[in-house]
Amino acid sequence: MSARETDVRAALAQVEDPELPVSVVDLGLVRGVEVRDDEVVIRMTFTSIACPCTEVLKADVVEALLGCDGVAHARVEEVFETWSREDMTDEGRTLLRALAIV
């Protein structure tokens, strides 16, 4: 993994779901990261097809990515892959259990 990809993944880990105090990474929403020169493309799914926070999440991800050194362009590609609790990281499950959500 390149230094820039490491920075991109660290930035993504700071983006929290607006409804849950868990990052998009720990929720398992990020399905792919592509770094090309000064552009970053994130493949991302959502917890439901009718997720009311889709646009907010996408904007937050782009904002976080544009804060990374060397990133001039960023975009989110929506992928419609079924999301489940198994997609979450152990950290994400632990955080949601502490809040009695899972």
C-alpha positions as CSV (number, residue, x, y, z in Angstrom):
1,M,0.0,0.0,0.0
2,S,1.4,3.4,-1.0
3,A,1.8,6.2,1.5
4,R,-1.0,8.1,-0.2
5,E,-3.3,5.2,0.1
6,T,-2.5,4.8,3.8
7,D,-3.3,8.5,4.3
8,V,-6.6,8.1,2.3
9,R,-7.6,5.1,4.4
10,A,-6.8,7.0,7.6
11,A,-8.9,10.0,6.4
12,L,-11.8,7.6,5.7
13,A,-11.5,6.2,9.2
14,Q,-12.3,9.7,10.5
15,V,-15.7,9.9,8.6
16,E,-18.5,8.9,10.9
17,D,-22.0,7.9,10.0
18,P,-24.3,10.8,10.8
19,E,-26.7,8.5,12.7
20,L,-24.1,6.2,14.4
21,P,-20.9,7.1,16.2
22,V,-19.0,4.7,14.0
23,S,-16.7,5.4,11.0
24,V,-17.7,4.4,7.4
25,V,-14.6,2.0,7.6
26,D,-15.7,0.3,10.8
27,L,-19.3,0.0,9.5
28,G,-17.9,-1.8,6.4
29,L,-19.3,0.6,3.9
30,V,-16.0,1.2,2.0
31,R,-15.8,-1.5,-0.7
32,G,-12.8,-0.2,-2.6
33,V,-10.1,2.5,-2.7
34,E,-8.4,3.6,-5.9
35,V,-5.6,6.2,-5.9
36,R,-4.6,7.5,-9.3
37,D,-2.2,10.4,-9.4
38,D,-4.1,13.2,-7.7
39,E,-7.5,11.6,-7.8
40,V,-9.1,9.2,-5.4
41,V,-12.2,7.1,-6.1
42,I,-14.0,5.3,-3.3
43,R,-16.4,2.5,-3.9
44,M,-19.0,2.6,-1.2
45,T,-22.2,0.9,-0.2
46,F,-24.8,1.9,2.4
47,T,-26.6,0.2,5.2
48,S,-29.9,0.3,3.2
49,I,-30.9,1.2,-0.3
50,A,-33.0,4.0,1.1
51,C,-30.4,5.3,3.5
52,P,-31.4,8.9,4.2
53,C,-27.8,9.9,4.8
54,T,-26.3,8.9,1.5
55,E,-25.6,12.4,0.2
56,V,-24.3,13.5,3.5
57,L,-21.9,10.6,3.8
58,K,-20.7,11.0,0.2
59,A,-20.0,14.7,0.8
60,D,-18.2,14.0,4.1
61,V,-16.0,11.4,2.4
62,V,-15.1,13.7,-0.4
63,E,-14.3,16.5,2.1
64,A,-12.0,14.2,4.1
65,L,-10.2,13.0,1.0
66,L,-9.6,16.5,-0.3
67,G,-7.8,17.2,3.0
68,C,-5.2,14.6,2.1
69,D,-1.9,15.7,0.7
70,G,-1.7,15.3,-3.0
71,V,-5.4,14.7,-3.5
72,A,-6.9,17.3,-5.9
73,H,-10.0,15.3,-7.0
74,A,-12.2,12.8,-5.1
75,R,-15.4,11.1,-5.8
76,V,-17.6,8.3,-4.4
77,E,-19.0,5.6,-6.6
78,E,-22.1,4.0,-5.1
79,V,-22.2,0.3,-5.3
80,F,-25.3,-1.6,-4.4
81,E,-24.0,-4.5,-2.5
82,T,-26.0,-5.9,0.4
83,W,-24.6,-4.7,3.7
84,S,-24.8,-6.8,6.9
85,R,-23.4,-6.7,10.4
86,E,-20.7,-9.1,9.2
87,D,-19.2,-6.3,7.1
88,M,-18.3,-4.3,10.2
89,T,-14.9,-4.5,11.8
90,D,-14.5,-5.8,15.3
91,E,-14.1,-2.2,16.5
92,G,-17.4,-1.2,14.8
93,R,-19.2,-4.1,16.5
94,T,-17.7,-3.2,19.8
95,L,-18.7,0.4,19.6
96,L,-22.3,-0.4,18.6
97,R,-22.5,-3.1,21.4
98,A,-21.4,-0.5,23.9
99,L,-24.4,1.6,22.8
100,A,-26.7,-1.4,22.8
101,I,-27.3,-1.1,19.1
102,V,-26.1,-4.6,18.0
